[in-house]
Amino acid sequence: MNNIGIWMDREKAYVITTGVEGEQMLTVFSEIEEYNIHGGSGTRIKGGPQDVVQDSKYLEREKHQFKEYFKKLTVYLKEANVIVLYGPAEAAEKFQKYLTKYNKGIADKIKDVIRVDSMTKNQMTALVRNYFKKSSEGVF
């Protein structure tokens, strides 16, 4: 019986598996680019040349990068019985929506999506361990 907790943000995900063989942590890195707008062309002339920011191109590229990141993570969830997603931002919620759309079988195993701040690896492991311990005791 494998219970999996994933702490994730847009840079990386920590896949924490708890089962009869103990706890294991695996790190999966995303390849999502950071987006920084470099505003202005340095000119102070009214109506002078402007930098054109291609938001639609960036957003489309980001969408594809998230999809590839989520595909990499899905591979580690095939043997899971119960999955809990954690994270400080919207990445966990996006991942749940992705699974609901592209892999309903795994999406049905998601028990909870919880927002938490940045944590150390030991705190992440303890959070997952405690969640499943309370869950097995019927606290939830």
C-alpha positions in Angstrom: 0.0 0.0 0.0 1.6 3.2 -1.2 0.5 6.6 0.0 2.0 9.5 -1.9 2.3 13.1 -0.8 3.6 15.6 -3.3 4.9 19.0 -2.2 5.2 21.1 -5.4 5.7 24.5 -6.8 6.6 25.6 -10.3 10.3 24.9 -9.9 10.3 21.3 -8.5 8.2 18.7 -6.8 9.1 16.3 -4.0 7.4 13.0 -4.3 7.2 11.4 -0.8 6.1 7.8 -0.8 5.1 6.0 2.4 4.5 2.3 2.5 5.5 -1.0 4.0 9.1 -0.5 2.9 9.4 2.9 4.6 9.5 6.4 3.3 11.2 7.6 0.1 11.6 11.0 -1.3 12.3 11.8 -5.0 12.8 15.2 -6.5 11.4 16.0 -9.9 12.5 19.3 -11.5 10.3 21.3 -13.9 11.7 23.1 -16.8 9.3 26.1 -16.6 11.1 29.3 -17.6 11.0 32.4 -15.4 9.3 35.3 -17.1 10.7 38.8 -16.5 9.4 41.8 -18.4 12.2 44.2 -19.4 10.1 47.3 -19.6 11.0 50.4 -21.5 13.6 50.9 -24.2 15.5 53.6 -22.3 14.1 56.4 -24.3 12.2 59.3 -22.6 10.8 60.6 -25.9 7.0 60.6 -25.8 5.7 58.2 -28.5 9.2 56.8 -28.9 10.0 53.1 -29.5 8.5 50.7 -27.0 9.4 47.1 -26.1 6.8 44.7 -27.3 6.0 42.0 -24.8 4.6 38.9 -26.3 2.4 37.7 -23.4 0.4 35.3 -25.5 3.6 33.5 -26.7 4.9 33.3 -23.2 1.7 32.0 -21.8 1.4 29.3 -24.5 5.0 28.2 -23.9 4.4 28.1 -20.1 1.2 26.0 -20.6 3.2 23.4 -22.6 6.0 23.5 -20.0 3.5 22.8 -17.2 2.0 20.0 -19.2 5.4 18.3 -19.6 6.2 18.8 -15.9 2.9 17.2 -15.0 3.5 14.3 -17.4 6.8 13.6 -15.6 5.1 13.6 -12.2 2.3 11.3 -13.4 4.7 8.5 -14.0 5.4 8.2 -10.2 1.8 8.0 -9.3 0.8 4.8 -11.1 1.2 2.6 -8.0 -0.4 5.0 -5.5 -3.4 4.1 -3.5 -4.0 7.6 -2.0 -2.4 10.9 -3.1 -2.2 14.3 -1.3 -0.9 17.4 -3.0 0.8 20.2 -1.1 2.3 23.5 -2.1 2.7 27.2 -1.6 1.2 28.3 -4.9 -1.3 27.2 -7.5 0.8 24.4 -9.0 -0.9 21.7 -6.9 -4.3 22.9 -8.0 -3.2 23.0 -11.7 -1.8 19.5 -11.3 -5.1 18.2 -10.0 -7.0 19.8 -12.9 -4.5 18.3 -15.3 -5.0 14.8 -13.9 -8.8 15.3 -13.9 -8.6 16.1 -17.6 -5.9 13.6 -18.8 -5.8 10.8 -16.3 -9.1 10.4 -14.4 -7.9 7.1 -12.7 -5.1 8.9 -10.9 -7.2 12.0 -10.2 -9.7 9.9 -8.4 -6.9 8.8 -5.9 -6.3 12.5 -4.8 -7.7 12.8 -1.3 -6.7 16.4 -0.6 -5.0 19.5 -2.0 -3.5 21.6 0.8 -1.8 25.0 0.6 1.4 25.2 2.7 4.4 27.5 2.8 7.9 26.5 1.9 9.3 23.7 4.1 12.4 21.8 4.7 12.6 18.2 3.4 12.2 16.9 6.9 9.1 19.0 7.5 7.6 17.8 4.2 8.2 14.1 5.1 6.8 14.7 8.6 3.7 16.4 7.1 3.0 13.5 4.7 3.6 10.9 7.4 1.3 12.7 9.9 -1.4 13.2 7.3 -1.6 9.5 6.5 -1.3 8.5 10.1 -4.2 10.7 11.1 -6.1 9.5 8.0 -5.6 5.8 8.9 -6.8 6.6 12.5 -10.0 8.0 11.1 -9.3 11.6 12.2 -10.3 13.1 8.8 
